Amino acid sequence: MSPIYAIGDIHGQLSMLQKVLELIEDDGGPEASIVFLGDYTDRGPDSCGVLDLLIQGRDAGRNWIFLKGNHDRMFEWFLQTPSRVDPYLFFDLSWLHDRLGGQNTLQSYGLDFTTRHRLSDIHAGALKVVPTAHHTFLAECQLYYETEDLFFCHAGIRPDVALQAQNEQDLLWIRTEFHTHIISHSKVIVHGHSPVDQACHYGNRVNLDSGAGYGHSLTAAVFEAGACYVLTPEGRKEILPTD
């Protein structure tokens, strides 16, 4: 089977994304198959630029697969009329809360938050500055992608539920029930969503969210012949399953 590459949560880190794409091209060439695990937006400085780059790659015919993250859905839903709030969020949170980073995303499109604005004004301003192509891109992202041995999704799966029967909420948000399940799934699950210090292989799952949304690294990995490697400027570095 040909190698397949995956990139963890990007969170508006355009320069990091450009660097890991260079690593992938150096390793696998311009035709490399890449799965993006979602969370393209929020927290980082240039969500707009990230979406522009991904759309350019798609339109150029790159072999790229785009999965939806919970932050991407929050942004997508905010742009709807009327705006939708994700039911998973605590009652005192919204996508625009500092903890989630929606303001950072809208600032990357040129919206000014130096003065206080009504939510209705922010929504109206977002509809003016966010290109329809970006909204459409977010709406069209897949919930999962799979190969013979691997199942890629943003957050994870609910154990003991068939992979094709997973619901959207779990694929975008699940944590504890998935992380604490140590028995093998029918395929190795490749995911992001929950930041770790570095990419980790747990035997039944591989977490590639290395904290780019908090200014840490962005991980690009390659899966080939049953092994998983992180790409570095010095080449591949295998990630071995932890005990």
Secondary structure as UniProt FT lines:
FT   STRAND          4..7
FT   TURN            11..12
FT   HELIX           14..28
FT   TURN            30..31
FT   STRAND          33..36
FT   HELIX           47..59
FT   TURN            60..61
FT   STRAND          64..67
FT   HELIX           70..78
FT   TURN            87..88
FT   TURN            91..92
FT   TURN            95..96
FT   TURN            98..101
FT   HELIX           102..108
FT   TURN            109..110
FT   HELIX           119..129
FT   HELIX           132..140
FT   STRAND          144..146
FT   STRAND          150..153
FT   TURN            159..160
FT   HELIX           163..165
FT   HELIX           168..173
FT   HELIX           176..179
FT   STRAND          188..191
FT   STRAND          200..201
FT   STRAND          205..207
FT   HELIX           212..214
FT   STRAND          220..224
FT   TURN            225..226
FT   STRAND          227..232
FT   TURN            233..234
FT   STRAND          235..238
//
